[in-house]
C-alpha cells in the first residue's frame, strides 16, 4: 500500500514537471473568486480544470488549489445551473453567478461533474458533495437510461409552455416557476420556507433578462443556508431539511405533469464511456451496488449492440435498433477508460480483456506512428482529406489526453512496458508546450504524475480470478482510500 501511494503521489519519471506548476498558475490567474469558476460570463463547468486542481492539491498540498475547486463546485451546485428538483446539471450559465443556465442537459456533463463531486467527497468527507454526486447519477438512471442499459445523449433546453395548446415553446419552460404556483402547490407555510431558501420572489428572481424570457419567473437558486433559514423561521435545522425535502418531492411530481423537453435518445459510444466511468467510480466511493449494475449493463449493451459484426470495430451511435457510423478516436479512448474503471470497480477480467482489445484496435486505426498520439479519424476513411489530431481539453477531454492515461494504466495492470512507452509520448510532448497552450491540455498534464517507475503495482496477470474475487473488498477499500488522486 505504501508503495502504491508513492506511485500515485510521486512517480513522474523523467518528465519536466514544471509544466504542472505553469498550468496551475494559468488556471489561478483566470479564477473568479466571488462566485467561483474561471473567467467571466458565460461560465462553463470545466470539469477538466477542476480535476486538474484536485490532483494538483493531492500532489502538492497547496490549499489554494483545493479551495478554488471546492468553492466552484459548491457555487455551481447551489446555483440555477443545477436542477434542484430532478438532479443533474444544465449546460452552462449565461451569467457570472451560475444563476441563469442554458437549460440543455448533456450526458457528458453529468458524467464528468459526478466524478468531480465524488473526488471532492473523498477529499473532504463533506456529505454535501456526495449528495450532489448521487443526485446527478440518480437523474441519469431515472431520465437518461434506456431499458437495455444504454445512456441517452441529451435533453433539450426548450419545451412546450405548460399553458400552451401546442404552438408555444420556450427555453427553460419545464424548469421555471411562478411564485403563485409554488404557494398553491405547497401551501403558504411550506412555501415561505422553500421560497426563502431558494430565492423565489413574487415578481420573479431573474435580474438580467434582455430577451424578456423569464418575466415573473423564478429559477431556483440557493440564497440562504439551512441554518439561516432555520433562524428566520424559528425552526430546527432537521425540521427545515424535512420541509425542503417534502417540497422538492411535491414540486417534482407537479413538474413532471408538464410537457418535457425533447429527449435525444441516441447512445454515443464516447459519452457512454464517460458515464460508465462515473458509475463505476461511484460504486467504489459510495458503495452502492446499483451504480455498478448500471455501469455493467451499459458496457454490455455497447458490446452487444454497438460493435460491427464483421470487423469487430466499434460503432459511434445507436438509436431505435440501429447502430451506425464508424467510431472515432474519442469513442475508443473514452470507452477504454470506462472499461478500466469498471474492471477496477468489479475485478471482473472480461472488462480488462475488452479494454485491451479496444486499445489494440485504437492503435491500429488511429495512432500516429511518426509523431505520436492519435488522429481523430481512422486511417481508412476516404472522406477525410486531412487527418486532424486533437489536443484540446474543453467540454470533453481530448482522445489523446484520455489515451495517455489509459496506456499508462494498462502498463501497470498488465505489466506490458510497451503501453508505458506509447502513453508517455504525448505526455512528454505536452510538457514542451508553450506556456500559452497549457490550458488546452490540462487533462493530459494530469498524466505527468502517473508516468510510473518500472515496478510499482502487481500486474493483473499474476492474480488468479479466485484470488481477485476474494480480495476485491480489500482492494476496493484501498482504492477508495487512495482516491485515485
N, C-alpha and C positions, 0 to 999 in steps of 0.2 A: 504494500500500500504506500509506504514512504517513497519507494522507487517510482511508482506511478504518479504520485503527487509531484515529485521532482520533474518528471517528464512533462506533465501538464503545465508546470509553472515556469520552468527554466530552459527547456530544451529548444534552442533556436539554431542549432548547427552553426555554420559559419556565415550566416546571413547578416548583413549590416542592419542591426535592429534600430538604428537611429530613425529609420523610417517610421517606426511606431510613434516615437515622440513627435516627429514632424506632423504626422497625421493628427495626433491628439491636439496639437496646438492649433491646427487649422479648424478643427471642429470647435474647440473652445472659443476661438475668435468669432465664430458665427452664432454662438449660443445667445438666446434671448432670455434674460433672467426673470422678467416679470411674469410670463406665462409658460416658460419652458419652450422647447423646440429650437429650431435653428433657422435663422433668417426671419424675414417678415412674412406678411400675408401674400398669397395663400400659404398655409402651413400644411405640410405633409408629415405623416407619421415617421418616416425614415427609420424603420427598424434596423436596417443595416448599420446605421450610425449609432443607434442605441446599443446594439450588440457589441460593436467595437468598444464603446466606452465601458461597458460592464466587464469585458475581458481585459481591457487596459487596467481597470481598477484591480481586477484579480491578480494581474501581473505585478503592478507597481504599488498597490495600496493607496493610491492617490485619491483622497476623499472627493476632490472636485469632480473627478470623472464619474464617481458613483452618484454624487448629488445632482449633477446635470441630468443623468439618466432617470433617476427615481422621480425627480421633480417633474420632468417632462411626462413620464408615464402616468403620474398621478393627475396632472392637469388634463391630459388627454382623456383619461377615464372619467374625470369629473365633468368634462365639457360636453357640448352637444355633438361632438364627434362620435361619442359612444351612444348606442341605443340603450337607454336606461331601463326600458321595459322588456325588450326582447333579446338583448345581448348583441354582441358584435360591434364592429366599428364601421363608420362611413368612410368614404374615400379620402377626403381631406377637408380642412377648414378654410373657408373663404376669408375669415378674419384672423387676427393675431391671437385672439383669446380662446380659440378652439370652440367657439360657440355655434356659429352657423356653418354647417357642413355642406359639401356636395353629397347628397344623400345616397348615392350609389354604394353598394356593398360588394367588395371583391373578395373572392376566396383567398387570394394570395396575401391580402392584408390580414385576414383573420388568422391565417397560419403563422405568419411571421410575428404578429403582435402577441398572439398567445404565447409563443416562445419567449418573447421579451418579458412578459409578465411572469412567466414561470421562472426565468432567470432572477428577476427581482425578488420573488418569493424565496428562492433558495438562498439568496444573499442576506436578506433582511429578516426573514421569518415573519414578516408583516402580512397578516391574513388578507389585507386589502388586495394585494397583488394576486394572491391565489384565487380570490373570489372573482376578480376580473378575468383571469385566465379561464376559470370554469364557465363563467357566463358566455364568454366568446366561443369556447368549444361546444357548449351545450346548444348555443344558437346554430352552429354548423350542423350538429347532429339532428336538430329539430327541423330546420328550414332549408338546408343546403345539401342534404344527403338523400340519394335515391334508394329505392328498395333493394337494389343489388349491391349497395355499398358505395356507389360512385359519388364523388363530390361535385356539386354543381358549381358553375363558374362565377355567377354574379346575380345580384338583384338590382334592378334599375332604380334610378333616382326618382323618376316620375311615376305617378299613379293617378287613377281617376279620382276626382274630387268626391267626397262622400255624399254630397247633396246634388251631384250631377246625374243627369239622366243618360249619360254615356258620351257626351261630347267634350266635357271639361277635364283636362289633365293639368297637373301642376307638380313641380318638384317638391318633394317632402310632404305631399298631401297625406300620405299614410301615417306620418310620424308626428305632425304638429298638432297642437291643442289650443282651443279657445278656453278662456278661464271658466266660462259658464259650463262647458262640457265636463270639466273636472268636478266642479261643485255638484252638478246634477248626478254624476256617477258615484261620487264618494260620500255625499252629504257634507254639510258645512264643517263640522268639527274635524273630520279626517282631511278634508280638502285644505283647510287652513294650514295644517301641519305639512301636508305634501307640497303645497304651493310655496310656503316659506322656504322649505328645504331646496326645492328645485327652481326657485326664482320665477314662478308663474305669476303674471300680472294681468289685471282686467283688460288692459289695452294692448296686451302683447309685450314680449320682452326682447324683441329683436330691434336693436337701436339702428343698425346700419342695414337699410333695405332699399337700395336705389331703384329696384325694379317694382317695388310695391308688392312683392310676392307674399309677405308674411304680415300683412296688416291684421291686427287683433289676434295674431297667432303667437304661440309660445313654443320655443324649442327647449326641452328640458335640459337644465344645466345645474349642477350642484352649486348653490350660492351660499349655503351655510353648513357647518358641520353638524353632526348628530348632537354633539354637546351643546352647541349654540341653539339648536332647535329645542332641545330639552329644557334649556334655561328659559327660552322665550315662552314656552307653554307650561312651565312648571311641572314637567313630567320626568320620569326616569329615562335614561338612555335606552334601556331594554324596551320600554314601552314605546318610545319613538321608533325604534327599529321595527317593532311589530306593526305599528301603524303604517310605516312606509312600505314594508313588505306586502301587507294586505292590499294597500292602494295600488302598488305596481301590478300585482296579480289581477286585480279587478279592471284596471285600465288596459292591461294587455288583452284581456278577454274582450273588452269593448272594441279595442283597436282591431282585433282580428276579424271583426264583422265588417270592416271597411274593405273596399277594393284594394287588393295587394298590388305592389309593384310587380312588373313583369319579371319572371324568373328565367334567367339564361341557364337552361338545364343541360347544356353540354358539359361533358367532362374533358378537361385538358390535362394531359399527362404531367406536364411540368408543375402546374398548380396543385394537382393531386399529390405529387411527390412532396411538396412543401407541407401539405396538410397531413400526410402520413407521418412526417417528421414530428409535427406538433402533437398529434395524438399519441405517438409512441413515447415522446418525452413526457407528456402529461401523465401517462401511466407510471413512468419511473418516478416522477416527482410527487404526484398526488395520490398514487396507489389506488387508482380507480379502474377496475377491470374493463368497464365499458369503453374506455378510451383505447385500450389495447385491442379490443374487439373491433372497433371502428377502423383502426389502422390496418389490421389483418384483412378485414373484409374489402377495403378499398384496394389493397395490394393484390388480393386475389382477383378482384374484378378486372384490374388492369391486365394481369397475366392472362386471364381467360378471354377478355373482350377487346383488348387494345394492342394485340400483337398480330402481325401478318402471318397467316397460316403457312405460307410457302417459304418466306425468307426468315421468319423469326424476328424481324425488325419491329421496333416499337412504332405505334401509330399515335399521332398527336391528339386527336379528338374523337369523342364518341357521343352520339346523340340518337335517341329513338331507334336503337337497334343497329346503327351503322357506325363503324369505325373507319376513319379515313385520314389522309394526309400523313406522309412520312414524317416522323418525329424530327425535331431539331436538336441541337446540342443541349439546350437548356432542359428539354424533356428528359433526355438521358441523365444529365447531371443531377437534376432535382430528384428524379426517381431513385437513382443510386443512393443519394443521401438519405432519402426516406427509408429505403430498404436497409441501409446500415443502421439507422436509428431503430428500426423495427427489430432487427437482429439483436441489437444491444438491449432492447427492452424485453424481448421474449426468449433470447438464446435459442431460437429455432433456426437450424442451419439452412433451411430452404431459402430464407431471405438473404443470407450471406451468399449462398450459391447463385441466386438470381442476380444479386448486385455485381458479383464478379463477372457473370455472363454479360450483363448490360454494359459494364465498363469496357469489356473487350470489344463489344460492338461499337461503342462510342469511339474508342481508339481507332478502329478500322475505318469508320465513316467520317470522322471529323478532325482527327489530330493533324496538326501542322508539324510534320516530321523535320522540317528545317528550322522554323522559328520558335517551335514550342507552342503549347496551348492548343485551343480548339477553335475551328471555324464554326460559324453559326449553322451553315447548311452542309449537307453531306457531299461527298466527292463525286456523286453520280447524278446530280440534279442538273439536267440540261437547260433549265430555265434561268439558272444563275450565271450571270456573266462575270461577276467579280465576287469571290467568296470573302465575306467580312468576318472579322474576329473581334468580338465584343469584350471590353474590359470594364464597362461602366456598371456600377452597383447603384441602381436607382430604386424605383418602386419594388423591383425584384433584384436579387443579386444576379450577376452575370454567370453564364455557364462556366467560364474559366475560373472565377472565384470559388464557386462551389466545387468544381472538379479538383482544384488544388488540394482542398482539404479531404475530399473523398479519397484521392490517391494516397495521401499520407496516412489516412486511417486504414485503408486496405493494406498498406505496407505493414503496419503494426499488427493488424488482425491476422494476416496470412503468413507473415514472415518473408514475403517476397520483396526484396530490395528494389526490383525494377519499378514498382509503384512509387517508391520514395524518390527515385531519380526523376521520373516523369512529373511527379507532384511538386518537386522543388523548383523546376524550371520556371514556371510562371510566377512563383512567389519570389524567387531571387530576382527575376526581372522587375517585379513591382518595386523592389527596394531601390532600383536605379531610376525610378521615375522622377521627373522634375517635381519640385515641391508643389507646383500649381496643380499637378494631376493627381495628388494623393487621394483626395476625397472621392475620386472616380472609382477607386478600387478598395474601399475600406474593408470589404469582406475578404478580399484576397490578402490584405495586410494582416488580418487576424491570423491567417495561416502561418505567418512567420514564426510564431511562437509554438507551432505544432510540428515543425520540422524536427524529427526525433533523432536521438543517438542510435547507434547500431542495434542496441538491445535494451528495451525498456518494458515491454509487456509480453505476456505469454501468447504466442500465436495460437489462433483457434484450432489449427490442425493438430496441436498437441493435446487437445482436450477431447475426450470421447463425448458422445451425445448424452450418455447417462451421467457423466461427471458434470457436464454443463447444467443439466436439468437439476441435479441435486444441489448444485452450488449456486443456482440462479438467484435465490433470495439474498444470499450474502453478497454476491457480485452486484446485484441491483442496489443494495444498500450502500456499497462503496461508490457506485456510480452517482447515486443521489448525493452522497457526502462530497464528492469531488465537484459535482455540479457541472462537469464538462467545461469548466472555465479556465 
